[in-house]
Amino acid sequence: MILEVAILNVKPGKEADFEQAFGKTQAIVSTMKDYLLHHFYDSFPTVERYTSVYENAH
């Protein structure tokens, strides 16, 4: 299993625009295979992906 964390920066004053655009996007994202959930994060410009080392060792 891979956990993907994508932290998105939203410019101050553009929060409503982002939420409206993401509302459309989440309808697509949530139908993807193996999709579990998403959350809104504080703004930090980081994308990280994780996979289990143990799982890949076997």
C-alpha positions in Angstrom: 0.0 0.0 0.0 1.2 3.5 -0.8 0.1 6.5 1.2 0.4 9.8 -0.7 0.4 13.1 1.1 0.0 16.1 -1.1 0.1 19.4 0.7 -1.3 22.2 -1.4 -0.5 25.9 -0.9 -3.5 28.2 -1.2 -2.9 31.9 -1.6 -4.4 34.1 1.1 -7.8 35.4 -0.2 -8.1 32.5 -2.7 -9.5 29.9 -0.2 -13.0 30.1 -1.7 -11.7 29.7 -5.2 -9.7 26.7 -4.2 -12.6 25.0 -2.4 -14.8 25.5 -5.4 -12.2 24.0 -7.8 -11.4 21.2 -5.4 -15.1 20.4 -5.1 -15.1 19.5 -8.8 -11.8 17.7 -8.5 -12.8 15.5 -5.6 -15.7 14.1 -7.5 -13.2 12.6 -9.9 -10.5 11.7 -7.4 -12.9 9.9 -5.1 -13.8 7.5 -7.9 -10.2 6.3 -8.5 -9.3 2.7 -7.8 -8.3 2.2 -4.1 -9.2 5.7 -3.1 -9.8 5.9 0.7 -10.1 9.6 1.7 -8.7 13.1 1.6 -8.4 16.0 4.0 -7.6 19.7 3.7 -4.1 20.5 5.2 -2.4 23.7 6.4 -0.2 25.1 3.6 3.2 23.5 3.3 4.7 22.9 -0.1 5.4 19.2 0.4 4.4 16.0 -1.4 5.5 12.7 0.1 4.8 9.1 -0.8 5.3 6.2 1.6 5.5 2.5 1.1 6.1 -0.3 3.6 9.7 -1.5 3.6 8.7 -4.7 5.2 6.0 -5.3 2.5 8.6 -4.8 -0.3 11.1 -7.0 1.3 9.0 -10.2 0.8 
